Amino acid sequence: MQEPASEGPLWPPSFSAAIFDFDDTLALTHGLWRQVDIAFLGSRGIPYTPDAGRTLSMLGFAGGARWCIERYGLKDTVGEICDEWNAMGRALYATQVRLRPGAKAYVAALRSAGVPVALATTNDPDVLAAMRANVDVYDLFDAVVCARDVGCGKDRPDIYLEAARRIAAQPGDCMVFEDLLQGICSAKRAGMRACAVLSDNPLQDGREVARAADCSIASWREAMGNDG
């Protein structure tokens, strides 16, 4: 592991617990979920829009399914939609997901420094399990919390509070790493600090998320003080 070039709020860590988002924070997956959204909506004669993509990325499977049923007047049940998304997501995650450069090293460095780490994701466990051959989040993190564990998406702070509880951390001791504006705002409402993780997702407004957070990074090497 390369030594950090400079000190900042992320290294050495200025926090005693860390909570990470997965999609577009640790791995660039927006293209995969855009494929799922386009296929799902298209099969029902509904055009995909960026606003729909933003909403679905925030709500999690069950919340997103309920939103689609209400928004588009679908006759599907929540369970049927979740099963469909799970099947498509598993197929894509099993072969196409890789962590962003430096992400695994940074999480491992935190654990080596005695900082407990949790994953808070709107993905379902079946999707996470599908990618274990390439990315094993259950080995990488001390705790994994999915949106279905708390019954809501990242428009509310519940998932971050549950992640903190599972690693025995107080909210004020946690740094949350997120790419979603709604996630950053929810983490802040929970009394946590937040680091905006910038990505190439066209749905992300980098300036907006950076303003809402306590700090921001464009790469995981930057988190260790290495910009190159």
C-alpha positions in Angstrom: 0.0 0.0 0.0 1.4 3.4 -1.0 2.1 5.8 1.9 -0.1 8.9 2.1 1.5 12.0 0.6 -0.3 14.5 2.8 -2.7 14.7 5.8 -6.3 15.6 5.6 -9.7 14.7 7.2 -9.7 11.2 5.6 -6.1 10.1 6.3 -5.1 9.8 9.0 -8.8 9.3 9.7 -10.4 12.2 11.7 -13.3 9.9 12.6 -13.6 6.6 14.5 -16.1 4.8 12.3 -16.9 4.8 8.6 -20.0 4.0 6.6 -19.8 3.5 2.8 -22.3 3.5 0.0 -21.6 1.0 -2.8 -23.0 2.1 -6.2 -20.9 4.8 -7.8 -19.1 5.3 -4.5 -17.0 2.1 -4.3 -17.9 0.8 -7.8 -19.0 2.6 -10.9 -22.3 0.9 -11.5 -24.7 3.6 -12.8 -24.5 2.2 -16.3 -25.6 -1.2 -15.1 -28.7 0.1 -13.3 -29.5 2.4 -16.2 -29.7 -0.7 -18.3 -32.1 -2.3 -15.8 -34.2 0.9 -15.6 -34.4 1.2 -19.4 -35.3 -2.5 -19.8 -37.9 -2.5 -17.0 -39.7 0.7 -18.1 -39.4 -0.1 -21.8 -41.0 -3.4 -21.4 -44.1 -1.5 -20.1 -44.0 1.1 -22.8 -42.6 3.8 -20.5 -39.7 6.0 -21.6 -36.7 6.2 -19.3 -35.9 9.7 -17.9 -32.9 10.9 -15.8 -35.4 12.0 -13.1 -36.7 8.4 -12.8 -33.1 7.1 -12.6 -32.3 9.5 -9.8 -35.4 8.5 -7.8 -34.9 4.8 -8.2 -31.3 5.0 -7.2 -32.3 6.6 -3.9 -35.3 4.5 -2.9 -34.0 0.9 -2.9 -35.9 -2.0 -4.4 -39.1 -2.1 -2.5 -39.4 1.7 -2.3 -38.6 2.0 -5.9 -41.2 -0.6 -6.8 -43.9 1.2 -4.8 -42.9 4.5 -6.5 -43.2 2.9 -10.0 -46.6 1.4 -9.3 -47.9 4.8 -8.1 -46.1 6.9 -10.6 -46.9 4.8 -13.7 -50.1 3.0 -12.6 -48.5 -0.4 -12.9 -50.5 -3.5 -12.2 -47.4 -5.4 -11.0 -47.0 -6.1 -7.3 -44.0 -4.8 -5.3 -42.7 -8.4 -5.0 -42.9 -9.0 -8.7 -41.0 -5.9 -9.6 -38.3 -6.6 -6.9 -37.9 -10.1 -8.3 -37.5 -8.7 -11.8 -34.9 -6.1 -10.7 -33.1 -8.7 -8.7 -32.8 -11.1 -11.6 -31.5 -8.4 -13.9 -29.2 -7.0 -11.3 -27.7 -10.4 -10.4 -26.9 -11.1 -14.0 -25.0 -7.9 -14.4 -23.3 -7.8 -11.0 -22.0 -11.3 -11.3 -19.7 -10.5 -14.2 -19.4 -6.7 -14.6 -18.8 -5.1 -11.2 -15.3 -4.1 -10.0 -14.2 -1.7 -7.3 -12.9 1.7 -8.2 -9.1 1.9 -8.0 -7.9 2.4 -4.4 -11.3 1.7 -2.8 -10.4 -1.7 -1.3 -7.0 -0.4 -0.1 -8.6 2.5 1.7 -11.3 0.4 3.4 -8.5 -2.1 4.4 -6.3 0.7 5.7 -9.2 2.0 7.9 -9.7 -1.5 9.4 -6.0 -1.9 10.0 -6.1 1.5 11.9 -8.8 0.1 14.1 -11.7 2.0 12.4 -14.8 -0.2 12.1 -16.4 0.0 8.6 -20.0 -0.7 7.4 -21.6 -0.8 4.1 -25.0 0.9 3.7 -26.6 0.1 0.3 -30.0 0.2 -1.4 -29.0 -3.0 -3.2 -30.7 -6.3 -2.1 -28.5 -9.0 -0.6 -29.2 -11.3 -3.6 -27.5 -8.8 -5.9 -24.5 -8.4 -3.5 -24.1 -12.1 -3.2 -24.0 -12.5 -7.0 -20.8 -10.5 -7.3 -18.9 -12.3 -4.4 -16.4 -14.0 -6.8 -15.2 -10.5 -7.8 -16.2 -8.2 -4.9 -16.9 -9.8 -1.5 -18.4 -7.0 0.5 -19.2 -9.4 3.4 -15.5 -10.0 3.8 -14.5 -6.3 3.2 -16.8 -4.8 5.8 -17.6 -5.4 9.5 -21.3 -5.0 8.8 -23.5 -4.8 5.7 -26.9 -3.1 5.8 -29.4 -3.1 2.9 -32.4 -0.8 2.4 -34.7 -3.7 3.0 -33.2 -4.2 6.4 -34.7 -0.9 7.5 -37.7 -0.7 5.3 -36.8 2.6 3.5 -34.4 4.2 1.2 -31.7 6.8 1.6 -34.2 9.7 1.6 -34.3 8.9 5.3 -31.4 8.4 7.8 -32.5 5.0 9.0 -30.0 3.0 7.0 -27.0 5.0 8.3 -28.2 4.8 11.9 -28.6 1.1 11.6 -25.1 0.8 10.1 -23.7 2.8 13.0 -25.5 0.6 15.5 -24.1 -2.6 14.0 -20.5 -1.4 14.3 -21.2 0.0 17.8 -20.5 3.6 16.8 -22.2 6.8 17.8 -23.5 8.9 14.9 -21.2 11.8 15.7 -18.2 9.5 15.3 -19.1 8.4 11.8 -17.9 9.6 8.4 -20.3 8.6 5.6 -19.0 8.2 2.1 -21.7 8.8 -0.5 -22.3 9.9 -4.1 -26.0 10.7 -3.7 -27.1 14.1 -2.6 -30.1 12.6 -0.7 -27.8 10.2 1.1 -25.4 13.0 2.1 -28.3 15.0 3.4 -29.8 12.1 5.3 -26.4 11.2 6.9 -26.1 14.9 8.0 -29.6 14.8 9.5 -28.4 11.7 11.5 -25.6 13.8 13.0 -22.8 12.2 10.9 -20.2 13.8 8.8 -20.2 13.1 5.1 -17.7 12.9 2.3 -19.0 13.3 -1.2 -17.5 10.8 -3.6 -17.5 12.2 -7.1 -18.1 9.9 -10.1 -18.7 10.0 -13.8 -22.4 9.4 -13.3 -24.2 12.0 -15.5 -27.0 12.0 -12.9 -24.7 13.4 -10.2 -24.3 17.1 -9.8 -20.7 17.2 -8.4 -20.8 20.8 -7.2 -24.1 20.2 -5.4 -23.0 17.1 -3.6 -19.7 18.6 -2.7 -21.4 21.7 -1.2 -23.7 19.5 0.9 -20.8 17.4 2.3 -18.1 18.1 4.8 -15.4 17.2 2.2 -15.2 15.6 -1.2 -12.9 13.3 -3.2 -12.7 12.5 -6.9 -10.8 9.2 -6.4 -10.0 6.8 -3.6 -6.3 7.4 -4.0 -7.1 11.0 -3.1 -8.6 9.8 0.2 -5.1 8.5 1.1 -3.5 11.8 0.1 -2.3 10.4 -3.3 -3.7 12.4 -6.2 -1.8 10.5 -8.8 
